[in-house]
C-alpha cells in the first residue's frame, strides 16, 4: 500500500516463514489503493470496519469474523469502506510448497483457488498464529510453527487444486496461479505474456515447454474443471455456470464441456448427484 497519512502499517517477522502485518486506517472512507501482488500468501482479517478486495472483476467485502486470502503473485486491489483495523499473515510461498509436497493429493503440483472467505476453522487458526506472534510465552515459535502447518494443510484441503505441473519457470508458475484465480476474466495470451514480461511468441513457447499445453488450452481446462465443480456442488443454471467460469454463452459452453467430459453439462450434473 502507498503512503497515506491516515494509515498506520506495522510489519514484523515471526520466524522464517511468517510476516505479521497490522494496519489501522483512520480516514472516513471510502479509500482505494492501487492494485498490487505479493510474493507470499496473504491471509487477512478485519477486527474493526470493512475492507473490499477486488481480484479482476470479482469483489469481496471482508467484515469482522471473516478471513480472506490472496495466493502469491495474484494482483489484487484493496479498499477501505470505513475506519479499519486489521491483521494479515504473509506466509512464504516456499513454506506453502513444502507443505503441499508432503500431501499425496498435491505432491505433483498445486494451485490455490480463488480468494473467497475461508471457513471459520481456518479463521481461528490464523488468529492463533497471530496471537502467538504477539505473546512472549516460552515455546511460542514451536506452537506457531505447528499451527501454521495445520493452517496450510487445511487451506490446501479447502482451496487447493491439483495441477499436473506448475512448470520449472517461475514466470509460468505465476501465470498459472493467475489463471486459476481469474479464470472468469477475459484473459488473452497477450495479457498473460505482458504479465510474465515476455513477448507473446516467447511466452507461448515457454508455457508449452513447461506444461505441454498452449496457454489457451490450459486456461480452457481450468475453466471447464471449475464448471464441473460447480455442476457437482452448486444449483446454478447451465447458463449461469457458463458465465461464472468465463466461457459466456450456454451453447458454446455445452459444446466445449461435452468435448472435454464426454457428456452434456446437464447429464454430468445428474450423474454427479446420483453418486452423492
C-alpha positions in Angstrom: 0.0 0.0 0.0 1.3 3.5 -0.7 2.0 6.1 1.9 -1.2 7.6 3.5 -1.1 10.0 6.5 -4.2 8.2 7.9 -2.8 4.7 7.5 -0.5 3.1 10.1 1.1 -0.1 8.9 3.5 -2.2 11.0 5.3 -5.2 9.8 7.2 -7.8 12.0 8.8 -11.0 11.0 7.9 -14.0 13.1 10.2 -17.0 12.4 11.5 -17.6 8.9 8.1 -18.2 7.2 5.7 -15.6 8.5 5.4 -11.8 8.4 2.7 -10.2 10.6 1.2 -7.1 9.2 -1.0 -4.8 11.3 -2.8 -1.9 9.8 -5.1 0.8 11.0 -6.8 3.4 8.8 -8.5 6.3 10.5 -10.0 8.0 7.4 -13.7 8.3 6.9 -13.7 6.3 3.6 -14.1 5.0 1.2 -10.4 4.7 0.2 -8.9 2.5 -2.5 -5.3 1.6 -3.2 -3.6 0.7 -6.4 -3.6 -3.0 -7.4 -0.6 -4.9 -6.3 0.7 -8.5 -5.9 2.6 -10.1 -3.1 5.3 -12.7 -3.4 3.9 -14.5 -0.4 0.4 -15.9 0.5 -1.7 -13.3 2.3 -4.3 -14.2 4.9 -6.1 -11.1 6.1 -8.9 -10.4 8.5 -10.6 -7.4 9.9 -11.0 -6.6 13.6 -13.0 -3.4 13.0 -14.6 -1.9 10.0 -14.8 -3.4 6.5 -12.3 -4.0 3.6 -13.1 -4.5 0.0 -10.8 -6.8 -2.0 -11.0 -6.9 -5.8 -9.4 -9.6 -7.9 -10.1 -8.9 -11.6 -13.8 -8.1 -11.8 -14.7 -10.0 -8.7 -15.2 -8.2 -5.5 -15.4 -9.4 -1.9 -16.3 -7.4 1.2 -14.5 -8.7 4.3 -16.1 -7.8 7.7 -15.1 -8.8 11.2 -15.1 -12.5 11.7 -14.1 -13.5 8.1 -10.6 -14.3 6.8 -9.8 -13.6 3.1 -6.8 -14.9 1.3 -4.8 -14.0 -1.8 -2.5 -16.5 -3.4 1.1 -15.5 -4.1 1.6 -13.5 -7.3 -2.1 -12.6 -7.8 -2.8 -9.0 -8.4 -5.5 -7.5 -6.2 -6.9 -4.1 -5.2 -7.6 -3.3 -1.5 -10.1 -0.6 -0.4 -11.3 0.6 3.0 -15.0 1.3 3.4 -14.8 2.8 6.9 -12.2 3.3 9.6 -10.4 -0.1 9.8 -8.2 -2.1 12.0 -6.9 -5.4 10.6 -4.2 -8.0 10.6 -2.6 -10.1 7.8 -0.3 -13.0 7.8 2.2 -13.1 5.0 3.3 -16.8 4.6 6.2 -17.5 2.4 5.4 -19.3 -0.9 8.2 -21.7 -0.2 6.6 -22.9 3.0 3.3 -23.4 1.3 5.1 -25.5 -1.4 6.9 -27.5 1.3 3.6 -28.5 3.0 1.9 -29.2 -0.4 4.7 -31.6 -1.3 4.0 -33.6 1.8 0.4 -34.2 0.8 -0.2 -37.0 -1.7 -3.1 -35.1 -3.3 -0.8 -32.2 -4.2 2.7 -33.7 -4.5 2.7 -33.3 -8.3 1.9 -29.6 -8.2 -0.9 -27.4 -7.0 -2.5 -24.0 -7.2 -4.7 -22.3 -4.6 -8.2 -21.5 -5.7 -9.9 -18.1 -5.7 -9.8 -15.7 -2.8 -13.2 -16.5 -1.2 -13.5 -16.1 2.5 -12.2 -19.1 4.5 -14.2 -21.4 6.8 -14.4 -20.5 10.5 -11.9 -23.2 11.4 -9.2 -21.6 9.3 -10.0 -18.1 10.6 -9.4 -19.5 14.1 -6.0 -20.9 13.1 -5.0 -17.6 11.6 -5.8 -15.7 14.8 -3.9 -18.3 16.9 -0.8 -17.8 14.8 -1.0 -14.0 15.2 -1.7 -14.4 19.0 1.5 -16.4 19.4 3.4 -13.8 17.5 2.1 -11.1 19.9 3.0 -13.0 23.0 6.2 -13.8 24.8 5.5 -17.2 26.3 8.1 -19.9 26.2 7.9 -22.1 23.1 5.7 -19.7 21.2 7.8 -20.2 18.0 7.2 -24.0 18.3 3.5 -23.6 18.8 3.2 -21.0 15.9 5.1 -23.3 13.5 2.8 -26.2 14.4 -0.3 -24.1 14.0 1.0 -22.8 10.7 1.5 -26.3 9.3 -2.1 -27.2 10.3 -3.4 -24.0 8.8 -1.6 -24.7 5.5 -2.9 -28.3 5.3 -6.4 -27.1 6.0 -6.1 -24.3 3.4 -5.0 -26.7 0.8 -7.8 -29.1 1.6 -10.4 -26.3 1.3 -9.0 -24.2 -1.5 -6.2 -26.2 -3.2 -6.5 -27.8 -6.6 -4.2 -30.4 -8.1 -2.2 -29.2 -11.0 -0.3 -31.5 -13.3 2.7 -29.2 -13.2 3.4 -25.6 -12.4 6.4 -25.8 -14.6 10.0 -25.1 -13.8 9.9 -21.4 -14.7 8.5 -19.1 -12.0 7.1 -16.8 -14.6 5.0 -19.6 -16.0 4.0 -20.7 -12.4 2.8 -17.1 -11.7 0.7 -17.1 -14.8 -0.8 -20.5 -13.9 -1.7 -19.2 -10.5 -3.4 -16.2 -12.1 -5.4 -18.4 -14.4 -6.8 -20.4 -11.5 -7.6 -17.2 -9.6 -9.0 -15.2 -12.5 -10.4 -17.9 -14.9 -13.7 -15.9 -15.2 -11.9 -12.9 -16.7 -11.3 -12.3 -20.4 -7.6 -13.3 -20.2 -5.8 -13.2 -23.5 -2.5 -14.7 -24.4 -1.2 -11.2 -24.9 -2.3 -10.1 -21.4 -0.6 -13.1 -19.8 2.6 -12.6 -21.8 2.7 -9.0 -20.7 2.2 -10.1 -17.1 5.1 -12.5 -17.5 7.3 -9.8 -19.0 7.8 -11.6 -22.4 6.7 -11.3 -25.9 3.6 -13.3 -26.9 5.7 -15.7 -29.0 8.3 -16.4 -26.4 5.7 -16.7 -23.6 3.6 -19.2 -25.6 6.7 -21.3 -26.4 7.9 -21.3 -22.8 4.5 -22.1 -21.5 4.1 -25.1 -23.7 7.6 -26.3 -22.8 6.7 -26.2 -19.1 3.2 -27.6 -19.3 2.8 -29.5 -22.6 -0.2 -27.3 -23.5 -0.8 -23.9 -25.1 -1.9 -21.1 -22.7 -5.3 -21.0 -24.3 -5.8 -24.8 -23.9 -4.6 -24.7 -20.3 -7.0 -21.8 -19.4 -9.8 -23.7 -21.1 -9.1 -26.8 -18.9 -9.1 -24.6 -15.8 -12.5 -23.1 -16.7 -14.1 -26.5 -17.5 -12.7 -28.0 -14.3 -14.3 -25.2 -12.3 -17.5 -25.7 -14.3 -17.5 -29.4 -13.4 -17.1 -28.5 -9.7 -20.0 -26.1 -9.9 -22.2 -28.6 -11.6 -21.5 -31.1 -8.8 -21.9 -28.8 -5.9 -23.9 -25.7 -6.9 -27.5 -25.2 -8.0 -26.9 -22.7 -10.7 -28.4 -22.9 -14.2 -26.2 -24.1 -17.1 -26.2 -20.6 -18.5 -25.1 -19.2 -15.1 -22.2 -21.7 -14.8 -21.1 -20.7 -18.4 -20.9 -17.1 -17.4 -19.3 -17.8 -14.0 -16.4 -19.6 -15.5 -15.8 -17.1 -18.2 -16.9 -19.1 -21.3 -20.0 -17.0 -21.9 -23.0 -18.3 -23.8 -24.5 -21.6 -22.8 -24.4 -23.4 -26.3 -20.7 -22.8 -26.7 -20.1 -23.9 -23.1 -22.1 -27.1 -23.6 -20.1 -28.0 -26.8 -16.8 -27.4 -25.1 -17.9 -29.3 -21.9 -19.1 -32.3 -24.0 -15.8 -32.5 -25.9 -13.8 -32.4 -22.6 -16.0 -34.7 -20.4 -17.9 -36.8 -23.0 -21.4 -35.8 -21.7 -23.5 -32.7 -21.7 -23.4 -30.5 -18.6 -26.9 -31.4 -17.5 -26.1 -35.1 -17.9 -22.9 -34.6 -15.9 -24.8 -32.9 -13.1 -27.4 -35.7 -12.9 -24.6 -38.3 -12.7 -22.7 -36.4 -10.0 -25.8 -36.1 -7.9 -26.5 -39.7 -8.3 -23.1 -40.6 -6.9 -23.6 -38.4 -3.8 
